[in-house]
Amino acid sequence: MIAAHGLSKWFARTPVLADVTLEVGAGQCVVLLGPNGAGKTTLLRIVATLARPSRGSLTVCGLDALKEPQAVRPMVGVVAHGSYVYEELTALENLRFWTVMADADASRARLLGALQRVELEMVATERVRTFSAGMKRRLALARVLLGRAKLLLLDEPFTGLDQRGRKWLSEFVLAFKAAGGTALVATHSFASGLAIADRVVILHDGRIVADRSADELSSDTLRRLYDGLTEAEGSTG
């Protein structure tokens, strides 16, 4: 689903990614860990075709993402750190707007079906400004479901969620994966990330410094590995 080889990215003369090579198979969830500035969000943006690398190659869903970004985008669902929902619209109006813009089926039944799958059908006609952070993230995921994405990219999805919200999101990602989907998730949350991961990749200073099977790791061993590789300061959720 993802084959990135030698990806590098500079902003002005500052390197953000340096020779990143990463392959993600269909049905896998790969969790990206790393301190702020490690390059996690930049990597997600490149995979989403929202940014171009300064160097390297990238295949997404079997397509050359650098030559055919328009063909790749319908197969990729992105939920950024900010949910990017329209606060003054209702949940239903948000989905209708996104679907019409995508020239897809915007029937009420289809939109309500997506809201039901993310447990928002009871607030379909309420304005999004009244929603919690977790509800806004669910609405953004409903948009992903409507797009029938094969690849899910999540940037800090657990931030601002309570325990119930984290549990729901973990179950959503696991169900997406069980249905044949693939996920690449950037997070600072060791426990939540490990709960959904098949592999854990640690980035530091724009480079991959570890790529381990989640089966090999406990929360304690992951923290020790992370601290040893990044010399991280402070605590991580």
N, C-alpha and C positions, 0 to 999 in steps of 0.2 A: 504493500500500500504506500509506503514511503521509502524511497531510496535516495538519500542525500550523500554526495561524495565531494569532499574537499570544499565545503561551503565556508566562505569567509565574507565578512561584512565590515566595512569601514564607514564611519560617519566623520566627514572631513578627514583628518589623518588619524583618528582614534579607532583602533581595532575593537570590534564588539564580538565578532565570531572569528575563530581562527582555525581553518582546516577541519571543520566538523564533518565527520562521516557517520551516518546513522541509517540503519535499515529497520523498518517496522513491518512485520507480517500481518496479513489479514486476520482479524479476530484478536489481536493483541492490544493490551493497554500498556503504554510506556509512560512512566512518570518521570518528569524532569525536576530535579532538585538543584539548588544552587543559591548562593547569596545574591542579594540585589546587585545588578550590574553584571551577572554572570553570562547573560546572553539568552536566557530562556524565552523571554517575550519576542526578541528579535528572531529567534529560530522559528517560533510559532508563526510569526507574521510572514516569514519567507515561505514556509510550507503552505500557508493560506493564500499565497500569491498576492499578498498585500504589500510586500516589499521584495525587491530583487537583491540577490547576493552580489557582492563585488566580484566574486570568483566562485567557481564550482558548478556542479550539476545537480539537478533535482528532478526525480520522477515521482509523481503522485497519482495513485490509482491507475498506474500503467501509462500515464501520459507525461510528456516532457512539460513540466510546470513552467519553465522559463520561455518556451516557445508557444505553448498553448494554454495560457492562464485562464482564458475565458471558458475553455472546455473543462478545466479542472474545478473551477469554483462551484458549479452546481452539486458536485459530489462531496464538498467539504462544508461542514457546519462549524461555525466559530462562535464561541461565547467568551468574550473578553472579560478582563477584570471589572470593567464597567459594563453593565448589561445592555446599554444603548437601546433602551425602550423609550417610547414617547409618553411622558408622564401625564399629559393632559388628555390622552386618548384612553379608552377602556381597553381591557385585555383583548376583547374581540376585535375592536377597531385596529389595534396594533397588528394582530395577525392578518386582518383583511388587507391592511396597507402593504405589509411585506409580501403577501401572496400576490396581490395585483401587480406590484412592482416586478415580481418574478414571472409574471404572465402565466400563473398557475391557477388551478381550481380554487376559487375563493368562496365556495358555497358555505352557507352557515353550518350545515351538518358537518362538513369536513373540519372547519375551524373549531367547532365545539368538541369534536372528537379529539383534536390535538390538545385542547385545554383539559379534557377529561384525563388524558394520559399523564399530564403533569399535575393533576389534582387541583386545577384552578377553575373547573367548570362552574362552581358555585359563585365565583366572583367575575364571571365573564363580562358583565356590563358595568363593573366598577372601574373608576379611573385609577390608572396605575400609580398615581402619586400617593395613593393610600396604601400601597403594597409594601411589605417588608423587603429587605434585601434578598432573602431567600425566595420570595414569591416572584420578584423581578427576574431572578435567575431562572426560575422555572418557566416563566413566560419566554425568555430567550431560548430555552431548550425546546419549547413548543414550536418555535420558528424552525429549529433544526429538524424536528420531526416532520413538519410540513414539506421541507425541502428534500426529504428522504436521503439525507447525507449518508455516505459510506464511511467517512472519516470525520471524527469529532475532535476539535481542538479546543481545549479549555485552559484559560489563563487565570490562575489563582481562584478556582471556583469555590473553594471552601471558606474564603475570607468573608467575615461578617455573618456567617451562619451559626445558628445554635446547634445543639447536639442533634435534635430531630432533623434539622435541615441538612446537616452533614450526612446523616444516615440515609435520608431520602436520595440525596445526590449520588452517594456511593451506589445505592441500589439501581439508580437510573443508569449509571455508567456500566455496571455489571450486566444489566439487562440489554443495553445497547450492544455490548460485546458479545453476549450470548446469542443475539440475533444475527451475528456475523459482522458487526461493525468493528471499527478500529478506533482507538483513542490515543491521543498524545496530550498529556496533562502536565502543565507547569504549576507547581505548588510549593509553599513553604511548610505544609503540614505533613510531617513525617508519618504519623499514624494513619491519617485519612488517605494519603497517597499510597502507602504500603497495602492498605486494605483493598485497593482496586487494581494494583499493578501486577503485570506479568514480569516486567523488567523495570528496574530503577536506573536511570542515567543521571550522573552528577556532572554538572557544568561548573567550571571555575575559570574566570578570566577568559571567557569565550571558547574554552576547550572542553572536550569530554575527558574527564579524569577517571571515571568509573562507569561501567555498564554491567550490572549484575542481575541475575534472575531473582525475582522476589522470593522465591522458595528458599533461597540461601540466607535470607535476612530476617532478623527480628527487629523490632523498633530500637532496641539497645545496640545491636551490632550495626544497624544502619547509621545511628547517630555517631558511633565511634568512627565508622568509616568516613562519614561526612566531615566530622571535625578534623580527622587526620589529614584529609585531602584539601580542605578549604581553609583550615585554621579559622573557622567561623567564630565570631564574637557574639555573645548574648544567646538567648534562647530562641528556638524555633518551635512553632505550634505543632 
